[in-house]
Amino acid sequence: MSIPVVFLHVGANSPVLEKVIKQANKQNEVILIGDSNTVHLRDECGIGFVDIQKVVDEDFVLFDKLYDHLSTNPEFIEKFCFLRWFAVRTMMERANLDRIFYADSDVMLYCDVTEENKKFEQFDMTLVHRCCGSTSFMSKESLSTFCDYMLDIYKEKEGFAYGDLLNKFSNMRKHNKDGGVCDMTLLDRFHYEDSKGGGPCRIGEMTHVIEESTYDHNINTDEGIYDHDGRSKNIVWKDGNPYCYNKNLKREIRFNALHYQGPAKQLLFD
């Protein structure tokens, strides 16, 4: 069974998005959930395209109404990071896709995800750094369970789980720390919640080195173990594939994906 790579991007088209899609499309089937700004990529890149308005369901609309902003980051961005999972779930259901590889639209892929899935098939879902869905295998069932998990928390504003989110944001503000509650907060909690359909036996980790390769969390950081040039991971290219020296293993490790997060996008054009 071929596993498609799914990107979701709304708003203005960008050279980064086009570069990312073309790279992923070299070895994979690609589906873009987008809007009128990006529909042209369907024919230009030969990919699948789904208009996001076609996958806005009742749960998407309900969560939009229930959402309370508990972050110093822009509300539109943080809320949409939650809402995207409802859109992806609905797309999977309507396209009858049992499993996908979801990637953020600033992630460059250097692998065949269908082949890579063999390493992670024991897991219903995989995350990066335990809490990030930027390069993740997801089954239809696990994503549906996670969406229900988010809705249940935001429906019960007097419940323990939502109170825990309030406490997190309150404590961050007390100590003058930026950020707050985002979708990664709930993915992190879901990672532990085996009674809610998550748990570490169901949720795998993408940053582990398996068969001499791994997936990048954020190219800006050294993750504590990778060679860094002061700006980003010190990537070495071999036959078109990225490698970086792992100080723990004392050898270069291949990266199946690089996440050009934030300011690192410029590196794609240097």
C-alpha positions as a printed NumPy array, in Angstrom:
array([[  0.   ,   0.   ,   0.   ],
       [  1.428,   3.36 ,  -1.064],
       [  1.406,   6.017,   1.655],
       [  0.877,   9.595,   0.449],
       [  2.653,  12.641,   1.799],
       [  0.125,  15.274,   2.891],
       [  0.865,  18.986,   3.161],
       [ -1.577,  21.654,   4.304],
       [ -0.983,  25.273,   3.336],
       [ -3.474,  28.134,   3.091],
       [ -2.847,  31.734,   2.171],
       [ -0.23 ,  33.159,  -0.137],
       [  1.831,  30.763,  -2.197],
       [  5.56 ,  30.829,  -1.507],
       [  8.794,  29.661,  -3.164],
       [  9.395,  27.52 ,  -0.054],
       [  6.151,  25.59 ,  -0.536],
       [  6.904,  24.921,  -4.195],
       [ 10.42 ,  23.746,  -3.373],
       [  9.126,  21.467,  -0.603],
       [  6.431,  19.898,  -2.806],
       [  8.781,  19.286,  -5.719],
       [ 11.289,  17.603,  -3.412],
       [  8.686,  15.331,  -1.779],
       [  7.195,  14.488,  -5.169],
       [ 10.476,  12.961,  -6.372],
       [  9.838,   9.747,  -4.438],
       [  6.271,  10.03 ,  -3.171],
       [  2.65 ,  10.627,  -4.014],
       [  1.818,  14.107,  -2.721],
       [ -1.523,  15.589,  -1.663],
       [ -1.834,  19.297,  -0.873],
       [ -4.748,  20.633,   1.163],
       [ -4.848,  24.258,   0.078],
       [ -6.937,  27.056,  -1.341],
       [ -7.224,  29.25 ,  -4.42 ],
       [ -3.698,  30.574,  -3.842],
       [ -2.098,  27.154,  -4.291],
       [ -4.456,  25.205,  -6.566],
       [ -2.149,  25.908,  -9.532],
       [  0.422,  23.558,  -7.985],
       [ -1.88 ,  20.609,  -8.756],
       [ -1.098,  20.792, -12.461],
       [  2.318,  22.426, -12.265],
       [  3.703,  19.753,  -9.926],
       [  1.439,  16.822, -10.817],
       [  0.06 ,  16.341,  -7.3  ],
       [ -3.269,  15.683,  -5.632],
       [ -5.14 ,  18.762,  -4.43 ],
       [ -8.   ,  19.2  ,  -1.937],
       [ -9.629,  22.568,  -1.33 ],
       [ -9.674,  23.126,   2.414],
       [-13.257,  24.38 ,   2.278],
       [-14.274,  20.888,   1.15 ],
       [-12.909,  19.339,   4.369],
       [-14.313,  21.78 ,   6.918],
       [-16.732,  19.61 ,   8.885],
       [-18.928,  20.125,  11.956],
       [-16.105,  19.322,  14.384],
       [-13.834,  21.856,  12.661],
       [-16.496,  24.536,  13.077],
       [-17.242,  23.488,  16.67 ],
       [-13.602,  23.6  ,  17.752],
       [-13.246,  27.   ,  16.099],
       [-16.048,  28.244,  18.381],
       [-14.74 ,  26.505,  21.519],
       [-11.15 ,  27.673,  21.139],
       [ -9.771,  30.054,  23.753],
       [ -6.415,  31.649,  23.04 ],
       [ -3.9  ,  30.752,  25.75 ],
       [ -0.672,  31.877,  24.116],
       [  1.409,  34.973,  23.46 ],
       [  1.742,  33.87 ,  19.838],
       [ -0.678,  35.176,  17.167],
       [ -4.158,  33.723,  17.655],
       [ -4.809,  32.921,  13.997],
       [ -1.665,  30.832,  13.714],
       [ -2.137,  28.892,  16.936],
       [ -5.829,  28.222,  16.36 ],
       [ -5.241,  27.049,  12.821],
       [ -2.575,  24.619,  14.04 ],
       [ -5.363,  22.914,  16.004],
       [ -7.936,  23.139,  13.219],
       [ -5.674,  21.615,  10.578],
       [ -5.924,  18.198,  12.241],
       [ -9.707,  18.191,  11.774],
       [ -9.238,  19.067,   8.092],
       [ -6.658,  16.318,   7.57 ],
       [ -8.876,  13.787,   9.35 ],
       [-11.85 ,  14.644,   7.149],
       [ -9.686,  14.429,   4.021],
       [ -8.498,  10.969,   5.061],
       [-12.036,   9.795,   5.734],
       [-13.412,  11.059,   2.423],
       [-10.449,   9.787,   0.399],
       [-10.518,   6.468,   2.27 ],
       [ -6.877,   6.758,   3.302],
       [ -5.933,   4.482,   6.169],
       [ -2.467,   5.967,   6.705],
       [ -0.581,   9.077,   5.601],
       [  2.694,  10.855,   6.195],
       [  1.903,  14.415,   7.269],
       [  4.607,  17.07 ,   6.828],
       [  4.666,  20.792,   7.521],
       [  5.047,  22.956,   4.444],
       [  8.637,  23.869,   5.368],
       [  9.881,  20.266,   5.593],
       [ 12.139,  18.9  ,   2.844],
       [ 11.814,  15.135,   2.365],
       [ 14.64 ,  12.922,   1.147],
       [ 13.049,   9.468,   1.331],
       [ 10.305,   7.161,   0.145],
       [  7.846,   7.297,   3.031],
       [  6.169,   4.043,   1.992],
       [  9.487,   2.261,   2.509],
       [ 10.195,   4.204,   5.687],
       [  6.826,   3.214,   7.116],
       [  8.165,  -0.324,   7.627],
       [ 10.224,   1.039,  10.529],
       [  7.181,   2.583,  12.187],
       [  4.274,   0.317,  11.277],
       [  3.926,  -0.839,  14.9  ],
       [  2.769,   2.689,  15.784],
       [ -0.617,   4.276,  15.108],
       [  1.006,   7.713,  15.016],
       [  4.517,   9.114,  15.194],
       [  5.676,  12.479,  16.515],
       [  8.86 ,  14.508,  16.458],
       [ 10.349,  15.444,  19.818],
       [  7.355,  13.705,  21.421],
       [  4.995,  16.601,  20.727],
       [  5.309,  17.829,  17.148],
       [  3.395,  16.585,  14.11 ],
       [  5.706,  18.22 ,  11.568],
       [  6.878,  14.906,  10.057],
       [  4.501,  12.206,  11.176],
       [  2.953,   8.929,  10.145],
       [ -0.724,   8.937,  11.09 ],
       [ -3.428,   6.322,  10.814],
       [ -6.979,   7.461,  10.177],
       [ -8.078,   5.972,  13.489],
       [ -5.328,   7.607,  15.555],
       [ -5.931,  11.06 ,  14.075],
       [ -9.669,  10.702,  14.613],
       [ -9.042,   9.715,  18.228],
       [ -6.752,  12.714,  18.724],
       [ -9.333,  15.106,  17.264],
       [-11.969,  13.7  ,  19.63 ],
       [ -9.461,  14.077,  22.475],
       [ -8.982,  17.776,  21.692],
       [-12.713,  18.403,  21.396],
       [-13.479,  16.669,  24.688],
       [-10.952,  18.847,  26.528],
       [-12.281,  22.111,  25.103],
       [-15.906,  21.113,  25.674],
       [-15.23 ,  20.627,  29.394],
       [-13.954,  24.056,  30.428],
       [-14.46 ,  23.152,  34.091],
       [-12.631,  19.849,  33.764],
       [ -9.164,  18.875,  35.009],
       [ -7.546,  18.687,  31.57 ],
       [ -8.624,  22.174,  30.515],
       [ -7.716,  23.521,  33.952],
       [ -4.252,  22.073,  33.419],
       [ -3.944,  24.11 ,  30.213],
       [ -5.022,  27.259,  32.058],
       [ -2.436,  26.604,  34.755],
       [  0.299,  26.097,  32.17 ],
       [ -0.376,  29.432,  30.504],
       [ -0.806,  31.247,  33.832],
       [  2.532,  29.959,  35.084],
       [  4.279,  30.973,  31.854],
       [  2.896,  34.499,  32.119],
       [  3.878,  34.678,  35.805],
       [  7.479,  33.981,  34.837],
       [  7.412,  36.192,  31.723],
       [  7.86 ,  33.317,  29.283],
       [  6.565,  33.543,  25.728],
       [  4.365,  30.894,  24.17 ],
       [  1.628,  28.937,  25.879],
       [ -0.905,  26.319,  24.822],
       [ -0.72 ,  25.04 ,  21.251],
       [ -1.526,  21.841,  19.397],
       [  1.853,  20.474,  20.47 ],
       [  0.746,  20.817,  24.094],
       [ -2.119,  18.426,  23.451],
       [ -0.044,  16.104,  21.262],
       [  2.436,  15.854,  24.134],
       [ -0.334,  14.932,  26.565],
       [ -1.894,  12.529,  24.069],
       [  1.486,  10.805,  23.822],
       [  1.051,   9.757,  27.465],
       [ -2.701,   9.112,  27.484],
       [ -2.957,   5.401,  26.733],
       [ -6.422,   5.393,  28.315],
       [ -7.522,   7.972,  25.713],
       [ -6.196,   6.092,  22.689],
       [ -2.672,   7.504,  22.755],
       [  0.227,   6.342,  24.899],
       [  3.884,   5.559,  24.097],
       [  3.084,   2.075,  22.815],
       [  0.865,   3.615,  20.125],
       [  2.796,   6.859,  19.519],
       [  6.305,   6.515,  18.067],
       [  9.256,   8.936,  17.976],
       [ 10.76 ,  10.149,  14.694],
       [ 14.041,  11.593,  15.993],
       [ 15.429,   8.202,  17.04 ],
       [ 18.201,   6.893,  14.807],
       [ 16.909,   3.722,  13.128],
       [ 18.973,   1.895,  10.513],
       [ 21.426,   4.815,  10.385],
       [ 18.86 ,   7.492,   9.573],
       [ 16.574,   9.891,  11.391],
       [ 14.141,  12.821,  10.988],
       [ 14.928,  16.422,  11.864],
       [ 12.981,  18.284,  14.511],
       [ 14.362,  21.743,  13.702],
       [ 17.41 ,  22.446,  11.555],
       [ 18.171,  25.542,  13.648],
       [ 19.05 ,  23.456,  16.71 ],
       [ 21.691,  20.833,  17.477],
       [ 19.266,  18.661,  19.507],
       [ 22.104,  18.349,  22.011],
       [ 24.026,  15.822,  19.907],
       [ 24.463,  17.042,  16.323],
       [ 27.262,  19.109,  14.828],
       [ 26.209,  22.755,  14.518],
       [ 27.847,  25.642,  12.67 ],
       [ 26.383,  28.406,  14.829],
       [ 23.425,  28.957,  12.513],
       [ 22.042,  25.502,  11.885],
       [ 22.939,  21.826,  11.887],
       [ 26.155,  21.38 ,   9.929],
       [ 24.687,  19.405,   7.045],
       [ 26.945,  17.469,   4.69 ],
       [ 25.516,  16.378,   1.34 ],
       [ 26.24 ,  12.984,  -0.179],
       [ 24.534,  11.904,  -3.408],
       [ 21.797,  14.475,  -2.817],
       [ 21.049,  13.282,   0.721],
       [ 21.71 ,  15.237,   3.939],
       [ 23.937,  13.906,   6.728],
       [ 25.038,  15.374,  10.044],
       [ 27.619,  14.206,  12.571],
       [ 26.082,  12.645,  15.692],
       [ 28.376,  13.238,  18.67 ],
       [ 26.905,  10.38 ,  20.701],
       [ 27.264,   7.806,  17.951],
       [ 30.489,   9.391,  16.65 ],
       [ 29.493,   9.111,  13.008],
       [ 27.44 ,  10.851,  10.364],
       [ 23.723,  10.039,  10.303],
       [ 21.47 ,  10.436,   7.3  ],
       [ 18.441,  12.721,   7.645],
       [ 15.297,  11.621,   5.84 ],
       [ 13.765,  15.059,   6.405],
       [ 14.985,  18.535,   7.306],
       [ 12.65 ,  21.018,   8.978],
       [ 13.486,  24.549,   7.805],
       [ 11.586,  26.176,  10.643],
       [ 11.309,  29.951,  10.976],
       [ 14.411,  31.861,   9.86 ],
       [ 16.004,  28.683,   8.47 ],
       [ 13.818,  28.969,   5.344],
       [ 16.441,  31.302,   3.935],
       [ 18.905,  28.401,   3.932],
       [ 16.897,  26.863,   1.092],
       [ 17.986,  29.712,  -1.168],
       [ 21.536,  30.381,   0.007]])
